[in-house]
Amino acid sequence: MSGSSLILFIVGLILLIAGAEGLVRGSVRLAASLGVSPLIIGLTVVAFGTSSPEVLVSAQAALYGQPEIALGNVIGSNIFNVLFILGLSAVVSPLVISEDLVRHDVPIMIGVSSLVMLLSMNGTLGKPEGLVLILLLVVYIAFLIWLTRRRPRAPAVVALVPPHQGLRGYALDTLLILGGLALLAVGSRWLVVGAVAIARMLGLSELVIGLTIVAAGTSLPEVATSVTASLKGERDIAVGNVVGSNIFNLLGVLGSAAIIAPSGIPVPGAALTFDLPVMIAVAMACLPIFFIGFRITRWEGAVFLGYYVAYVTFLVLDATNHEALPIFSGVMLLFVMPLTVLTFSVYLVRSRGSMQQRPGERGGGD
């Protein structure tokens, strides 16, 4: 039984990754052929495409009576996207942040994260809340379209996925999109079934499984996309992919799951008191880091990675009632977090002084 569940989970994950890869490649090529800018491609086509595993997994979980996996998948994916993916991408190659991202999309990510927290306060995300989130997704997409039309049209040469030319190329891209969607549909169902079985065997809650294994698994397309984009110099895509995915996860994935779930999505107390606040804090952490010099340095990326390891460690210790949990929590609360705040505060003061002395450099990282 355990072996078959693990195989089902792994095969489902492989199908998800393959399906997302096909969907992203086909979609990006079509968008690039139409002259869409790299930042908008990262915020929309790539972000929504790499979030397709979250869409299918959360929808399947909500439809078949595992709503906590749907909730944990979204929250865990958003935390994973910022701390792990941005952290790893920055360690591989320091990331330059677009000023538009700092001014528009990061505040939207923070606002949407806070809104989900508010909507969850009654303990359930039902159909009305789901409709609100979907409506806001439509507004966000309309905002991006309006923003794109304000800018001069420019050819988008995307090193990540070079566009095809001609009718044959468009046909191939369409087949990649359709094939990717088919693989996603099958893989998402197998992954959910396998994850539920594994959770029951290990005695873990479906929320914890969703926050960790499922969230990391469904975010693997984002990992590959952002790291590859960073290595190839498409840093707008690397960062825009993460921010756009997080916005889409909260509005599109969680919104659709809340509508699909027969009785809505219950929000456990643990998610309200810990996981949702962590997700908001992670989103808010992006703003000062992005704003200071419009870049993420290697050491800031390493801090992000360290905090993700600490977060997962806490979840595992808490779920298993490990005796080391009080010691670990005390160290994080009394030493690691204050030290990090102090370090970033000193860095902020120094960076502001440096930017005042060299006012022309701030806009140069765009």
C-alpha positions as CSV (number, residue, x, y, z in Angstrom):
1,M,0.0,0.0,0.0
2,S,2.7,2.5,1.0
3,G,4.8,1.6,-2.1
4,S,1.8,2.1,-4.5
5,S,0.9,5.5,-2.9
6,L,4.5,6.7,-3.2
7,I,4.7,5.6,-6.9
8,L,1.3,7.3,-7.6
9,F,2.6,10.5,-6.0
10,I,5.9,10.5,-7.9
11,V,4.3,9.6,-11.3
12,G,1.7,12.3,-10.8
13,L,4.4,14.8,-9.9
14,I,6.4,13.9,-13.1
15,L,3.3,14.3,-15.2
16,L,2.6,17.7,-13.6
17,I,6.1,19.0,-14.3
18,A,6.1,17.7,-17.9
19,G,2.6,19.2,-18.5
20,A,3.6,22.6,-17.0
21,E,6.7,22.6,-19.1
22,G,4.7,22.1,-22.3
23,L,2.1,24.6,-21.3
24,V,4.7,27.3,-20.5
25,R,6.9,26.7,-23.6
26,G,3.9,26.9,-25.9
27,S,2.3,29.9,-24.2
28,V,5.6,31.9,-23.9
29,R,6.4,31.4,-27.6
30,L,3.0,32.5,-28.6
31,A,3.2,35.6,-26.4
32,A,6.7,36.5,-27.5
33,S,5.7,36.2,-31.2
34,L,3.0,38.8,-30.5
35,G,5.7,41.2,-29.1
36,V,4.7,41.1,-25.4
37,S,7.4,42.5,-23.0
38,P,9.5,40.1,-20.9
39,L,8.1,41.5,-17.6
40,I,4.5,41.1,-18.7
41,I,5.2,37.6,-19.9
42,G,6.8,36.8,-16.5
43,L,3.8,38.3,-14.6
44,T,1.1,36.6,-16.7
45,V,1.9,33.8,-19.2
46,V,4.8,32.3,-17.4
47,A,3.4,32.9,-13.9
48,F,0.0,31.5,-14.7
49,G,1.4,28.7,-16.7
50,T,3.8,27.6,-14.0
51,S,1.0,27.9,-11.5
52,S,-1.2,25.4,-13.5
53,P,-0.1,22.5,-11.2
54,E,-1.5,24.4,-8.3
55,V,-4.7,25.1,-10.1
56,L,-5.3,21.5,-11.0
57,V,-4.2,20.0,-7.7
58,S,-6.2,22.5,-5.6
59,A,-9.3,22.0,-7.8
60,Q,-9.0,18.2,-7.5
61,A,-8.4,18.3,-3.8
62,A,-11.4,20.7,-3.3
63,L,-13.7,18.6,-5.5
64,Y,-12.8,15.2,-3.9
65,G,-13.1,16.3,-0.3
66,Q,-9.5,17.3,0.7
67,P,-9.9,21.1,1.0
68,E,-7.1,21.4,3.5
69,I,-4.7,20.2,0.8
70,A,-6.0,22.9,-1.5
71,L,-5.5,25.6,1.2
72,G,-2.1,24.3,2.2
73,N,-1.0,24.0,-1.4
74,V,-1.6,27.7,-2.0
75,I,-0.2,29.1,1.2
76,G,2.8,26.7,1.1
77,S,3.5,27.5,-2.6
78,N,3.5,31.2,-2.0
79,I,6.0,30.9,0.9
80,F,8.1,28.5,-1.2
81,N,8.1,30.8,-4.2
82,V,9.5,33.8,-2.3
83,L,11.8,32.2,0.2
84,F,13.1,29.2,-1.8
85,I,12.8,30.1,-5.5
86,L,13.8,33.8,-5.2
87,G,16.5,32.8,-2.7
88,L,17.9,30.2,-4.9
89,S,17.7,32.3,-8.1
90,A,19.5,35.2,-6.3
91,V,22.2,32.8,-5.0
92,V,22.8,31.6,-8.6
93,S,22.8,35.1,-10.0
94,P,22.0,38.4,-8.2
95,L,18.6,39.6,-9.4
96,V,17.9,43.1,-10.7
97,I,14.3,44.2,-9.9
98,S,12.1,46.2,-12.3
99,E,10.8,49.5,-10.8
100,D,7.3,48.7,-12.1
101,L,7.4,45.4,-10.1
102,V,8.2,47.3,-6.9
103,R,5.7,50.1,-7.5
104,H,2.7,48.0,-8.7
105,D,2.9,44.2,-8.4
106,V,4.6,43.7,-5.0
107,P,2.1,46.0,-3.2
108,I,-0.7,44.1,-5.0
109,M,0.8,40.8,-3.7
110,I,0.9,42.1,-0.2
111,G,-2.7,43.5,-0.4
112,V,-4.1,40.2,-1.8
113,S,-2.3,38.2,0.8
114,S,-3.8,40.4,3.6
115,L,-7.3,40.2,1.9
116,V,-7.2,36.4,2.0
117,M,-6.3,36.6,5.7
118,L,-9.3,38.8,6.3
119,L,-11.7,36.6,4.3
120,S,-10.5,33.6,6.3
121,M,-11.2,35.1,9.7
122,N,-14.6,33.4,10.0
123,G,-13.0,30.0,9.5
124,T,-14.2,29.2,6.0
125,L,-13.5,30.4,2.4
126,G,-16.9,29.8,0.7
127,K,-18.3,30.5,-2.7
128,P,-18.9,34.3,-2.0
129,E,-15.2,34.7,-1.0
130,G,-14.2,32.6,-4.0
131,L,-16.2,34.9,-6.4
132,V,-14.5,38.0,-4.9
133,L,-11.1,36.5,-5.5
134,I,-11.9,35.5,-9.1
135,L,-13.3,39.0,-9.8
136,L,-10.1,40.6,-8.4
137,L,-8.1,38.3,-10.7
138,V,-10.0,39.6,-13.7
139,V,-9.4,43.2,-12.5
140,Y,-5.6,42.4,-12.1
141,I,-5.4,41.0,-15.6
142,A,-7.2,44.1,-17.0
143,F,-4.7,46.3,-15.1
144,L,-1.8,44.4,-16.7
145,I,-3.3,44.8,-20.2
146,W,-3.8,48.5,-19.5
147,L,-0.3,48.8,-18.3
148,T,1.0,47.1,-21.4
149,R,-0.9,49.4,-23.8
150,R,0.7,52.4,-22.1
151,R,4.1,51.2,-23.0
152,P,5.6,51.4,-26.5
153,R,5.3,48.1,-28.3
154,A,8.7,46.3,-28.5
155,P,9.8,42.9,-29.7
156,A,10.1,40.4,-26.8
157,V,13.1,38.3,-27.4
158,V,12.9,35.8,-24.6
159,A,16.1,33.8,-24.1
160,L,14.2,31.3,-21.9
161,V,12.0,30.1,-24.8
162,P,12.8,31.5,-28.3
163,P,9.6,32.2,-30.3
164,H,8.7,30.0,-33.3
165,Q,8.0,31.6,-36.7
166,G,5.3,30.8,-39.2
167,L,2.1,28.7,-39.2
168,R,3.9,25.5,-38.4
169,G,5.4,27.1,-35.3
170,Y,2.0,28.3,-34.1
171,A,0.6,24.8,-34.6
172,L,3.4,23.2,-32.6
173,D,2.9,25.8,-29.8
174,T,-0.8,25.0,-29.7
175,L,-0.1,21.2,-29.5
176,L,2.4,21.9,-26.6
177,I,-0.3,23.8,-24.8
178,L,-3.0,21.2,-25.3
179,G,-0.7,18.3,-24.4
180,G,0.5,20.1,-21.3
181,L,-3.1,20.6,-20.1
182,A,-3.8,16.9,-20.6
183,L,-0.8,15.8,-18.6
184,L,-1.7,18.3,-15.9
185,A,-5.2,16.9,-15.6
186,V,-4.0,13.3,-15.1
187,G,-0.9,14.2,-12.9
188,S,-2.8,16.4,-10.5
189,R,-5.3,13.7,-9.7
190,W,-2.7,11.1,-9.1
191,L,-0.6,13.4,-7.0
192,V,-3.6,14.3,-4.7
193,V,-4.5,10.7,-4.2
194,G,-0.9,9.7,-3.4
195,A,-0.4,12.7,-1.1
196,V,-3.6,11.9,0.9
197,A,-2.5,8.3,1.3
198,I,1.0,9.3,2.4
199,A,-0.4,11.8,5.0
200,R,-2.6,9.2,6.5
201,M,0.3,6.7,6.8
202,L,2.6,9.2,8.4
203,G,-0.1,10.5,10.7
204,L,0.3,14.0,9.4
205,S,-2.6,16.4,8.7
206,E,-3.6,17.1,5.1
207,L,-2.8,20.8,5.8
208,V,0.9,20.0,6.6
209,I,1.2,17.8,3.6
210,G,-0.3,20.5,1.4
211,L,2.1,23.1,3.0
212,T,5.2,21.1,2.4
213,I,5.3,18.1,0.0
214,V,2.4,19.2,-2.3
215,A,3.4,22.9,-2.3
216,A,7.0,22.2,-3.1
217,G,6.1,19.6,-5.8
218,T,3.6,21.8,-7.6
219,S,6.1,24.7,-7.5
220,L,8.9,22.8,-9.2
221,P,8.0,24.4,-12.6
222,E,8.5,27.8,-11.0
223,V,11.9,26.7,-9.7
224,A,13.1,25.5,-13.1
225,T,11.7,28.6,-14.9
226,S,13.1,31.2,-12.5
227,V,16.5,29.7,-12.1
228,T,16.9,29.1,-15.9
229,A,15.7,32.7,-16.5
230,S,18.2,34.0,-14.0
231,L,21.1,32.1,-15.6
232,K,20.1,33.4,-19.1
233,G,19.8,37.0,-18.0
234,E,16.0,37.2,-18.2
235,R,15.7,38.5,-14.6
236,D,12.4,40.2,-15.2
237,I,10.9,36.8,-15.9
238,A,12.7,35.2,-12.9
239,V,11.2,37.7,-10.5
240,G,8.0,38.5,-12.3
241,N,7.2,34.7,-12.4
242,V,7.3,34.5,-8.6
243,V,5.3,37.6,-7.9
244,G,2.8,36.8,-10.6
245,S,2.4,33.2,-9.5
246,N,1.7,34.3,-5.9
247,I,-1.0,36.7,-7.0
248,F,-2.5,34.1,-9.3
249,N,-2.3,31.4,-6.6
250,L,-4.3,33.5,-4.1
251,L,-6.9,35.0,-6.6
252,G,-7.2,32.2,-9.2
253,V,-6.2,29.0,-7.5
254,L,-7.7,29.6,-4.1
255,G,-10.7,31.4,-5.5
256,S,-11.6,28.6,-7.9
257,A,-11.1,26.0,-5.2
258,A,-13.4,27.8,-2.8
259,I,-16.1,27.9,-5.5
260,I,-15.6,24.2,-6.4
261,A,-15.5,22.8,-2.9
262,P,-19.0,21.7,-1.9
263,S,-18.9,23.2,1.6
264,G,-16.2,25.7,1.0
265,I,-12.6,25.5,2.3
266,P,-12.3,25.3,6.1
267,V,-9.4,27.3,7.4
268,P,-7.9,25.6,10.5
269,G,-6.8,27.7,13.5
270,A,-3.2,26.7,12.8
271,A,-3.3,28.3,9.4
272,L,-4.9,31.5,10.8
273,T,-2.5,31.9,13.6
274,F,0.7,30.8,11.9
275,D,0.8,29.9,8.2
276,L,-1.2,32.8,6.8
277,P,0.7,35.4,8.9
278,V,4.0,33.9,7.7
279,M,2.8,34.2,4.1
280,I,1.9,37.9,4.6
281,A,5.2,38.5,6.4
282,V,7.1,36.9,3.5
283,A,5.3,39.0,0.9
284,M,6.0,42.2,3.0
285,A,9.7,41.2,3.3
286,C,10.0,41.6,-0.5
287,L,9.2,45.3,-0.5
288,P,12.2,46.7,1.5
289,I,14.6,44.2,-0.1
290,F,13.4,45.0,-3.6
291,F,13.3,48.7,-2.9
292,I,16.9,48.9,-1.7
293,G,18.8,49.3,-4.9
294,F,16.2,47.4,-6.9
295,R,18.1,44.1,-6.6
296,I,18.3,40.9,-4.6
297,T,21.9,40.1,-3.7
298,R,23.4,36.7,-3.0
299,W,23.5,37.2,0.8
300,E,19.8,38.2,0.8
301,G,19.0,35.1,-1.3
302,A,20.8,33.0,1.3
303,V,18.8,34.6,4.1
304,F,15.6,33.7,2.2
305,L,16.7,30.1,1.8
306,G,17.6,29.8,5.5
307,Y,14.2,31.0,6.5
308,Y,12.5,28.5,4.3
309,V,14.5,25.7,5.9
310,A,13.5,27.1,9.3
311,Y,9.8,27.2,8.4
312,V,9.7,23.6,7.1
313,T,11.7,22.5,10.2
314,F,9.1,24.1,12.4
315,L,6.2,22.5,10.6
316,V,7.7,19.0,10.8
317,L,8.7,19.4,14.5
318,D,5.2,20.8,15.3
319,A,3.4,18.0,13.4
320,T,5.3,15.3,15.1
321,N,5.2,16.9,18.6
322,H,9.0,16.6,18.7
323,E,10.7,17.4,22.0
324,A,13.1,19.9,20.2
325,L,10.2,22.2,19.2
326,P,10.4,24.5,22.2
327,I,14.1,24.9,21.9
328,F,13.9,25.6,18.1
329,S,11.1,28.1,18.5
330,G,13.0,29.9,21.3
331,V,16.2,30.2,19.2
332,M,14.2,31.5,16.2
333,L,12.2,34.0,18.3
334,L,15.0,35.3,20.6
335,F,18.0,35.1,18.4
336,V,17.7,34.5,14.6
337,M,14.7,36.9,13.9
338,P,16.0,39.9,15.9
339,L,19.5,39.4,14.4
340,T,18.0,39.4,10.9
341,V,15.9,42.5,11.6
342,L,19.0,44.3,13.0
343,T,21.1,43.3,9.9
344,F,18.5,44.5,7.4
345,S,18.0,47.8,9.4
346,V,21.7,48.6,9.3
347,Y,21.8,47.6,5.6
348,L,18.8,49.9,4.9
349,V,20.4,52.9,6.6
350,R,23.6,52.4,4.7
351,S,21.9,51.8,1.4
352,R,19.8,55.0,1.8
353,G,22.9,57.0,2.5
354,S,24.6,55.5,-0.5
355,M,21.6,56.3,-2.8
356,Q,21.5,59.9,-1.5
357,Q,25.1,60.4,-2.4
358,R,24.6,58.8,-5.9
359,P,21.0,59.6,-6.9
360,G,21.5,58.6,-10.5
361,E,22.3,55.0,-9.7
362,R,18.9,54.0,-8.3
363,G,17.1,53.8,-11.6
364,G,20.0,52.1,-13.3
365,G,19.1,48.6,-12.2
366,D,15.8,48.5,-14.2
